Amino acid sequence: MVFDLENEDILSDSLEFLGGKPVIDDSNIRYGPLVLTLAPKEGKANTLLADHLFSPALFLAERIERNLLDIEGKTVLELGAGSALPSLLLSTQANPPSLVVVTDYPDEGILGNLKKNVERNIAAVTKGCTVKCEGYDWGTDPSTLLGILRESNGEMNGYDVVILSDLLHFFASHDVLVASVRMLLAKTRSARVYVGAGNYTKADVCDNFLKAGRAAGLIFDEILDKEEDKRWLGTLPVSNLDHEALRLRKINCRYWVGRWHESLIST
């Protein structure tokens, strides 16, 4: 893939929105029962920003804690998972998905770290939920991912839920990202794609992704918190971050829920 934004630009913009405070790039990140690591700061991990944990992952994690994602008994796929905080946290919930598949670019550093995160936290996964890890380059043949779905529940129509956490900043990747959603999200009335982005991703860049998604048949609703919900409302401990630090990261995010246009729904 060819990207039109430099890593330094994204990191700089992220720091600006966080008042100069660093994004999370600790060697170990704790979120409740999860212990996560980030990919080594080299090669593709550095190019694709898999060596940091940005605010949208925390934003989505807080919503998961608040049971605001409809995932009970469903099949979930995360694209560009990085540390896989949102999807792995889903697997630990009292009423978890039946299947969680975490994916990222098939690079040894990125995927190796992702696999270690899955293995390290397997004991925290709630009974009845299966967690899988697979490499996937956006826009390519999704047969392997659909095969995991078929083996799990005999279904190949697509995943009930697709998670996109902080994947919009690379303008040139929007078409292949949308193509992946089109191939992997089930064409059902209840299927949803949850999209989180940091405010450091420029509005016109976000708009370009939304335009590409709409052209593919998706309808997006932007979800805006009420004033009283702009506090950090999670209860699990998060590394060394207090509620004010977490609130700052939360309010600097945007969030959309996507669904298929009625004309594309098969069941």
VOTOR-347276 format. One record per residue (C-alpha): residue number from 0; residue in one letter; x, y, z. Coordinates in steps of 0.25 Angstrom, whole numbers, plus 2048, in hexadecimal, padded with zeros to 3 digits. Layout:
N
(NUM A (X Y Z))
...
***
This chain:
267
(0 M (800 800 800))
(1 V (804 80E 7FE))
(2 F (801 818 809))
(3 D (800 827 808))
(4 L (803 82B 816))
(5 E (810 82A 81E))
(6 N (811 823 82B))
(7 E (817 82F 832))
(8 D (80B 838 82D))
(9 I (801 82E 833))
(10 L (809 82D 840))
(11 S (80B 83C 841))
(12 D (7FC 83F 83E))
(13 S (7F8 835 849))
(14 L (802 83C 853))
(15 E (7FC 849 850))
(16 F (7EE 844 853))
(17 L (7F3 83E 860))
(18 G (7F9 84B 865))
(19 G (807 846 862))
(20 K (805 839 86A))
(21 P (80A 82C 864))
(22 V (802 822 85D))
(23 I (803 814 863))
(24 D (810 80D 85F))
(25 D (813 806 86C))
(26 S (819 7F8 86A))
(27 N (80E 7F3 872))
(28 I (800 7F8 872))
(29 R (7F6 7F3 87D))
(30 Y (7E7 7F5 87B))
(31 G (7DF 7ED 885))
(32 P (7E2 7DF 884))
(33 L (7EA 7E1 877))
(34 V (7F9 7E2 876))
(35 L (7FD 7E7 868))
(36 T (80A 7EA 861))
(37 L (80D 7F3 854))
(38 A (814 7EF 848))
(39 P (823 7F2 848))
(40 K (826 800 843))
(41 E (82C 7FC 836))
(42 G (829 7F8 828))
(43 K (81A 7F7 824))
(44 A (815 7F9 832))
(45 N (81B 807 832))
(46 T (816 80A 824))
(47 L (808 805 827))
(48 L (808 80B 836))
(49 A (806 7FD 83C))
(50 D (810 801 847))
(51 H (807 80B 84E))
(52 L (7FA 80A 855))
(53 F (7F1 816 850))
(54 S (7E5 81C 857))
(55 P (7DA 815 84F))
(56 A (7DE 808 854))
(57 L (7DB 80D 862))
(58 F (7CF 814 85E))
(59 L (7C9 807 858))
(60 A (7CE 7FF 865))
(61 E (7C6 809 86D))
(62 R (7B9 807 865))
(63 I (7BB 7F8 866))
(64 E (7BC 7F9 875))
(65 R (7AF 801 875))
(66 N (7A8 7F5 86C))
(67 L (7A6 7FF 861))
(68 L (7AA 7F6 856))
(69 D (7A0 7EB 852))
(70 I (7A9 7DF 852))
(71 E (7A3 7D4 85A))
(72 G (7A4 7C6 853))
(73 K (7A8 7CD 846))
(74 T (7B4 7CB 83D))
(75 V (7BF 7D7 83E))
(76 L (7CA 7DB 835))
(77 E (7D4 7E6 838))
(78 L (7DC 7EB 82C))
(79 G (7EA 7F2 82E))
(80 A (7E9 7ED 83D))
(81 G (7F7 7F2 842))
(82 S (7F6 7EE 850))
(83 A (7E8 7E9 84F))
(84 L (7E3 7F0 85B))
(85 P (7D4 7F1 857))
(86 S (7D2 7E3 851))
(87 L (7DA 7DC 85D))
(88 L (7D2 7E4 867))
(89 L (7C5 7E0 860))
(90 S (7CA 7D1 862))
(91 T (7CA 7D3 871))
(92 Q (7BC 7D9 873))
(93 A (7B2 7D1 87B))
(94 N (7A9 7D0 86E))
(95 P (7B4 7CF 864))
(96 P (7B4 7CD 855))
(97 S (7B4 7BE 850))
(98 L (7C0 7C1 847))
(99 V (7CB 7CC 847))
(100 V (7D5 7CD 83C))
(101 V (7E0 7D7 83D))
(102 T (7E8 7DA 831))
(103 D (7F3 7E3 82C))
(104 Y (7FD 7E5 821))
(105 P (805 7D8 81F))
(106 D (812 7DD 824))
(107 E (81A 7D5 82D))
(108 G (81C 7E0 837))
(109 I (80D 7E4 837))
(110 L (807 7D7 836))
(111 G (811 7D0 840))
(112 N (80D 7DA 84A))
(113 L (7FE 7D9 848))
(114 K (7FF 7CA 849))
(115 K (807 7CB 857))
(116 N (7FC 7D5 85C))
(117 V (7F1 7CA 858))
(118 E (7F9 7BF 85F))
(119 R (7FD 7C7 86B))
(120 N (7EE 7CB 86E))
(121 I (7E7 7BE 86B))
(122 A (7E4 7BB 879))
(123 A (7DC 7C7 87A))
(124 V (7D3 7C3 86F))
(125 T (7C5 7C0 873))
(126 K (7C0 7B2 871))
(127 G (7B9 7B0 864))
(128 C (7C1 7BA 85C))
(129 T (7CC 7B6 853))
(130 V (7D7 7BF 84F))
(131 K (7DF 7BE 842))
(132 C (7EB 7C6 83C))
(133 E (7EE 7C7 82D))
(134 G (7F6 7D0 824))
(135 Y (7EE 7D8 81A))
(136 D (7F2 7E3 810))
(137 W (7E6 7EC 80D))
(138 G (7DF 7EA 800))
(139 T (7E4 7DC 7FD))
(140 D (7DD 7CE 7FC))
(141 P (7D6 7CC 80A))
(142 S (7D4 7BD 808))
(143 T (7DC 7BA 814))
(144 L (7D4 7C3 81D))
(145 L (7C7 7BE 817))
(146 G (7CC 7B0 819))
(147 I (7CF 7B2 828))
(148 L (7C0 7B7 829))
(149 R (7BB 7AA 821))
(150 E (7C3 7A1 82B))
(151 S (7BD 7A9 837))
(152 N (7AE 7A8 833))
(153 G (7AD 7A4 825))
(154 E (7AA 7B2 820))
(155 M (7B2 7B9 815))
(156 N (7A9 7C5 812))
(157 G (7B2 7CD 81B))
(158 Y (7B4 7D2 829))
(159 D (7A9 7D8 831))
(160 V (7B3 7E3 836))
(161 V (7BF 7EA 830))
(162 I (7C8 7F3 839))
(163 L (7D0 7FE 833))
(164 S (7D8 805 83E))
(165 D (7E1 811 839))
(166 L (7E2 80D 82A))
(167 L (7DE 819 823))
(168 H (7EA 822 823))
(169 F (7F0 81B 816))
(170 F (7E8 822 80C))
(171 A (7ED 819 801))
(172 S (7E9 80C 808))
(173 H (7DA 810 809))
(174 D (7D6 808 7FC))
(175 V (7DC 7FB 800))
(176 L (7D7 7FD 80F))
(177 V (7C9 7FF 80A))
(178 A (7CB 7F3 800))
(179 S (7CF 7EA 80C))
(180 V (7C2 7EE 814))
(181 R (7BA 7EC 807))
(182 M (7BF 7DD 806))
(183 L (7BF 7DA 815))
(184 L (7B3 7E1 81C))
(185 A (7A7 7D8 81B))
(186 K (79C 7DE 812))
(187 T (791 7DD 81D))
(188 R (789 7E8 824))
(189 S (790 7E6 831))
(190 A (79E 7E6 82C))
(191 R (7A6 7F2 831))
(192 V (7B4 7F9 82E))
(193 Y (7B9 801 83A))
(194 V (7C3 80C 836))
(195 G (7CB 814 83F))
(196 A (7D5 81F 83B))
(197 G (7DD 82A 842))
(198 N (7DB 838 840))
(199 Y (7E9 839 83B))
(200 T (7E4 832 82E))
(201 K (7DF 83E 826))
(202 A (7D0 840 824))
(203 D (7D2 83F 815))
(204 V (7D9 832 816))
(205 C (7CE 82C 81E))
(206 D (7C4 831 814))
(207 N (7CB 82A 809))
(208 F (7CA 81D 810))
(209 L (7BB 81F 813))
(210 K (7B9 823 805))
(211 A (7C0 816 800))
(212 G (7B8 80E 80A))
(213 R (7AB 814 805))
(214 A (7AE 811 7F7))
(215 A (7B0 803 7FB))
(216 G (7A2 803 801))
(217 L (7A5 806 810))
(218 I (79D 810 818))
(219 F (7A5 817 823))
(220 D (79F 81D 830))
(221 E (7A9 826 838))
(222 I (7A7 824 847))
(223 L (7A9 830 84F))
(224 D (7A9 82F 85E))
(225 K (7A0 837 867))
(226 E (7A8 842 870))
(227 E (7A6 839 87C))
(228 D (7AC 82D 875))
(229 K (7B9 834 871))
(230 R (7BF 830 87E))
(231 W (7C7 822 87E))
(232 L (7BC 818 882))
(233 G (7C5 80C 882))
(234 T (7C7 805 88F))
(235 L (7D3 7FC 88C))
(236 P (7E1 800 88F))
(237 V (7E9 805 883))
(238 S (7F9 804 884))
(239 N (7FD 811 88B))
(240 L (7F2 81A 886))
(241 D (7E8 821 88F))
(242 H (7DA 825 88B))
(243 E (7DE 833 887))
(244 A (7E9 82D 87D))
(245 L (7DF 823 878))
(246 R (7D4 82E 876))
(247 L (7DE 837 86E))
(248 R (7E0 82B 865))
(249 K (7D1 828 864))
(250 I (7CC 836 860))
(251 N (7D6 837 855))
(252 C (7D0 82B 84D))
(253 R (7C5 82A 843))
(254 Y (7BC 81E 842))
(255 W (7B3 818 837))
(256 V (7AA 80C 836))
(257 G (7A8 807 828))
(258 R (79D 7FE 823))
(259 W (799 7F9 815))
(260 H (78F 800 80C))
(261 E (782 7F8 80C))
(262 S (784 7F5 7FD))
(263 L (790 7ED 800))
(264 I (78B 7E4 80C))
(265 S (789 7D6 808))
(266 T (783 7D0 815))
***
